[in-house]
């Protein structure tokens, strides 16, 4: 901004000729006002910026011409105008967030100052000097947008880091899917059929069978393979935290939300989202998940902004979802949304002929991890492994092999300690979920002498409403 002497105006209506030449030469717009707030001088730069000629404004109130409204069009009273306030209190002012209106009705952002002018120590008027800062504002806005994009990208990269690392680790191979048995061949055939589509896949199977390996194989064979696969264990979060985990939250959305966080749906944009143990979702979370699947959009917790995503959804569970639908524990409409292409992973006891191949692959991989070279696997030990029922499936086999490698002094696996190490009951003696639930309820009822409600009742012991307990008893045909 050009500095001006504070005594160029000997009266409120006349400028000295040499100062007039100086003001006319300035690239900034200049207005001179008398004590009544009327224009007494307008330089050519001001005319060019506003479209108003000096002869149209001299002797008039300029505020009424081009400073009458704010940028949003709302009324700007003259008594609030910094220029006219300087006329009353003689205090210099600078303003950087205002607009002037042109003669054609358009506006432009301005930076201006209002400076009191004295003659013989008496206030005789005000000079306002302004410049069009449209280009500066545009540059600032572009910089802010660029910074916001960089920040968003940095947040995304930081958030995706753990998932990308997990994905890289998963590139080592789907060891749990090794084998040549008929069940494994059928499983691999199903994976190949659906992998390169965007269809939702529901993976069912017992714990430890390798459902996540199937999900990773589906992602790796799909056209989304170069995008992240983001996994969520629905059983690992409380219902209160799961919504934030899936959809993200804004800063201050709840106690402890000290920063904005992107949810798993947003991180999986253009990639694959794997929802493990989906049967553990609360009914409230199921409802919100159904909406996201239908609309491919959601809002972060604490925000009203709708975020659209393009994801491929894969879900997994060891529960019988159809049975949970009948029990009222899982939404029927969500079940049908997920059950587009169901894949069942066979338990290890149904593909015992794959155990030698699994042992070979797992022993090689785990040996490298533990820094030991495995040279031999006992034939007798392999027969023991094939005779076992494996309630923990491939995960149990993997843990057993890792333990055997640690205990092996010479790189040979004999599995002599198998009976002592794995003495779990046969899967044929396991209770169904309904049977286990009924037995648990009966135990609580017996402990409370079949009192259902009240602080000493079975409902309180089971941490559920009495009405819910009665409903479950009716569903499970529990009577005294």
SVG drawing of the C-alpha trace seen along z (x, -y; Angstrom):
<svg xmlns="http://www.w3.org/2000/svg" viewBox="-42 -25 62 119">
<polyline fill="none" stroke="black" stroke-width="0.4" points="0.0,0.0 1.5,-3.4 2.1,-5.7 0.6,-9.2 1.5,-12.3 -1.2,-13.1 -1.5,-16.8 -2.4,-16.8 -5.9,-18.3 -5.9,-21.9 -9.6,-22.0 -12.3,-19.4 -12.9,-20.3 -9.5,-21.1 -6.3,-19.1 -2.9,-20.8 -2.1,-20.3 1.2,-18.4 -0.6,-15.9 -3.4,-15.5 -0.9,-14.4 0.6,-11.9 -2.8,-10.5 -3.8,-10.3 -0.6,-8.3 -1.3,-5.6 -2.3,-2.1 -4.5,-1.8 -8.0,-3.4 -8.2,-6.6 -11.2,-8.4 -11.3,-11.6 -14.2,-12.4 -15.2,-15.6 -16.6,-15.6 -20.1,-14.9 -18.9,-11.7 -19.3,-12.9 -16.7,-12.3 -14.4,-15.3 -11.8,-13.3 -11.7,-10.1 -8.6,-9.0 -8.5,-7.2 -7.6,-3.8 -10.7,-4.0 -12.8,-4.8 -11.4,-1.8 -11.9,0.7 -15.5,-0.4 -16.9,-1.6 -18.0,-4.8 -16.8,-8.1 -15.7,-10.9 -18.4,-13.2 -21.0,-10.7 -19.8,-10.5 -18.3,-13.8 -20.5,-15.4 -22.3,-12.1 -22.2,-9.4 -20.0,-6.7 -21.1,-4.1 -24.6,-4.1 -23.1,-3.4 -20.7,-0.5 -20.3,0.3 -24.0,0.8 -23.9,4.6 -21.7,7.4 -20.3,10.1 -23.4,12.3 -25.7,9.4 -26.9,8.5 -27.3,4.8 -24.2,2.9 -25.3,-0.1 -23.2,-3.2 -22.6,-3.6 -20.8,-0.2 -18.5,-1.2 -14.9,-1.6 -14.3,-4.6 -17.2,-6.6 -16.3,-5.6 -12.9,-7.1 -14.7,-10.4 -16.1,-10.4 -13.3,-9.1 -10.2,-9.9 -8.8,-6.4 -7.0,-4.9 -8.3,-1.5 -7.3,1.4 -9.8,3.9 -8.9,7.1 -12.1,9.1 -14.6,6.8 -16.0,6.2 -16.8,3.2 -19.7,3.2 -19.2,2.1 -21.6,-0.1 -22.7,3.0 -23.8,4.8 -20.9,7.1 -18.5,7.1 -14.8,7.7 -12.8,8.4 -10.8,5.4 -8.1,4.5 -8.4,0.9 -7.3,-1.6 -9.1,-4.7 -6.7,-7.5 -7.8,-10.8 -6.6,-14.0 -5.7,-17.1 -5.2,-20.7 -3.7,-23.0 -4.4,-20.2 -8.0,-20.0 -9.7,-17.0 -10.9,-18.0 -11.7,-14.6 -10.6,-11.0 -8.7,-9.4 -9.6,-5.8 -7.0,-3.8 -8.1,-0.4 -6.9,2.3 -8.6,5.2 -7.3,8.5 -9.3,10.9 -6.2,12.6 -4.7,12.8 -7.9,14.3 -8.1,16.8 -4.4,17.8 -5.1,18.2 -8.2,20.3 -6.2,22.5 -3.5,22.9 -6.0,23.8 -7.6,26.4 -4.2,27.8 -3.2,28.0 -6.5,29.7 -5.9,32.2 -2.3,32.9 -3.6,33.2 -6.4,35.6 -3.9,37.7 -1.5,37.8 -4.3,38.9 -5.3,41.6 -1.7,42.8 -1.1,42.9 -4.4,44.7 -3.8,47.2 -0.3,48.0 -1.2,50.8 -3.6,52.4 -1.1,52.2 1.5,53.9 -0.9,56.6 -1.7,57.1 2.0,57.4 2.4,60.0 -0.5,61.9 1.3,62.0 3.3,64.9 0.6,67.4 -2.6,68.9 -1.0,71.8 -4.3,72.8 -5.7,73.5 -3.0,76.0 -4.0,79.5 -5.5,81.6 -8.6,83.0 -12.0,82.7 -13.3,80.2 -10.3,77.9 -10.6,78.2 -14.3,77.2 -13.4,74.3 -10.7,73.0 -13.1,73.4 -15.7,71.2 -13.0,68.6 -12.0,68.5 -15.6,68.1 -16.5,65.1 -13.1,63.4 -13.1,61.0 -16.7,59.8 -17.9,57.2 -20.5,59.5 -20.7,59.7 -19.3,63.0 -20.3,64.6 -17.6,67.0 -18.8,69.6 -16.8,72.1 -15.6,73.1 -13.0,71.2 -9.5,71.7 -10.5,73.0 -8.9,70.1 -11.9,67.8 -9.6,64.8 -7.3,66.6 -10.2,67.1 -11.0,63.4 -7.4,62.5 -7.5,64.9 -10.7,63.3 -9.1,59.8 -5.8,60.9 -7.6,62.4 -9.9,59.4 -9.5,56.3 -9.2,54.4 -6.0,56.2 -3.9,53.0 -6.2,51.2 -6.2,51.9 -8.1,54.8 -9.2,53.5 -10.2,56.0 -12.5,55.5 -13.0,58.1 -16.6,57.2 -16.2,59.2 -13.2,57.1 -15.2,53.9 -18.1,53.0 -21.2,51.8 -20.5,48.2 -17.0,48.2 -17.8,50.3 -19.8,47.5 -16.8,45.2 -14.5,47.9 -16.6,48.6 -17.7,45.1 -15.1,42.9 -15.8,39.8 -15.2,36.1 -13.2,34.4 -15.3,33.9 -18.0,36.3 -17.8,38.1 -15.6,38.1 -12.1,39.1 -12.5,38.1 -9.5,35.7 -9.0,35.8 -10.9,36.6 -10.6,40.3 -11.5,42.0 -13.4,45.3 -12.7,48.6 -15.4,48.0 -13.6,44.8 -10.2,46.5 -11.4,49.3 -12.7,47.0 -12.1,48.6 -10.8,51.7 -12.2,54.6 -13.7,54.5 -13.6,57.7 -16.0,58.0 -14.9,60.9 -17.3,62.4 -20.2,60.4 -22.7,62.3 -21.4,60.4 -22.8,57.1 -25.5,55.5 -28.9,55.1 -28.3,51.3 -25.0,51.7 -26.6,54.2 -29.2,51.6 -26.5,49.0 -24.5,51.6 -27.5,52.5 -27.9,48.8 -24.3,48.5 -24.5,51.6 -27.7,50.4 -26.6,46.7 -22.8,47.0 -22.7,43.9 -22.5,43.0 -21.8,40.2 -19.0,40.1 -20.1,40.0 -20.6,36.4 -20.9,35.2 -23.8,34.6 -21.6,34.8 -22.4,37.8 -19.4,39.7 -19.8,42.0 -17.6,45.1 -17.0,47.8 -16.2,51.0 -16.4,54.8 -17.8,56.4 -16.7,59.8 -18.1,61.1 -17.3,64.1 -18.8,65.9 -18.5,69.3 -22.2,69.0 -25.2,70.3 -26.6,67.0 -29.9,68.5 -30.5,69.9 -29.6,66.5 -32.2,64.9 -34.8,67.3 -33.7,66.5 -34.1,62.8 -30.4,62.1 -29.7,61.2 -31.6,59.1 -33.2,61.1 -32.8,58.3 -29.1,58.0 -28.7,61.7 -30.0,61.8 -27.8,58.8 -24.7,60.7 -25.7,64.2 -25.2,63.3 -22.4,65.9 -21.9,68.1 -18.6,70.1 -18.2,72.7 -14.6,73.5 -14.4,77.2 -13.0,78.1 -9.7,79.9 -11.3,83.2 -13.1,83.4 -9.9,83.1 -7.4,85.2 -5.6,86.2 -4.4,82.5 -2.5,82.7 0.8,83.9 0.9,81.0 -0.2,78.5 2.5,79.8 5.1,79.4 4.1,75.8 3.6,74.7 6.8,76.3 8.8,74.5 7.2,71.1 7.4,71.4 10.9,72.7 12.0,69.7 10.2,67.5 11.8,69.2 15.3,69.4 15.3,73.3 15.6,75.6 13.2,78.5 14.8,81.6 12.4,84.4 8.8,85.1 8.1,88.4 5.7,90.7 4.3,92.0 3.8,88.5 1.9,87.6 -0.5,90.6 -1.2,89.3 -2.1,85.9 -4.4,87.5 -6.2,89.5 -6.9,86.4 -10.3,84.6 -8.9,81.0 -11.6,79.0 -9.3,75.9 -8.7,76.7 -5.8,75.3 -5.0,72.7 -4.6,75.5 -2.4,77.4 -0.3,74.3 0.2,73.7 1.1,77.3 3.7,77.3 5.2,74.0 5.5,75.6 7.0,78.7 9.7,76.7 10.6,74.8 11.0,78.1 12.8,79.9 16.6,79.9 17.7,81.5 15.2,80.1 13.1,83.3 9.4,83.2 8.1,86.4 4.9,85.2 5.5,87.6 3.8,85.3 0.6,85.0 -1.8,86.8 -0.7,84.7 -0.7,81.4 -4.1,81.8 -6.7,83.5 -9.7,81.5 -13.0,83.3 -14.3,84.5 -16.3,82.0 -19.2,84.5 -19.6,83.9 -19.7,80.1 -23.0,78.4 -24.8,76.3 -25.1,72.6 -28.8,73.0 -28.0,75.9 -25.2,74.0 -27.3,70.9 -30.2,73.0 -27.8,74.7 -26.4,71.4 -29.8,70.0 -30.9,73.1 -27.8,72.8 -28.6,69.2 -32.3,70.1 -31.2,73.0 -28.9,70.6 -31.7,68.1 -34.3,70.8 -36.0,69.9 -36.6,66.3 -36.5,64.4 -36.9,60.7 -35.7,58.5 -32.1,57.7 -31.6,61.3 -33.2,62.8 -31.7,64.7 -32.2,61.8 -30.0,59.6 -27.4,62.4 -27.3,62.7 -27.3,58.9 -30.4,58.7 -34.0,57.4 -36.4,59.8 -38.7,59.6 -35.8,60.6 -35.0,63.6 -38.6,64.8 -38.6,64.4 -35.4,66.5 -36.8,69.2 -39.9,69.4 -37.8,69.6 -35.6,72.3 -38.5,74.1 -37.0,73.8 -39.6,74.8 -39.2,75.7"/>
</svg>
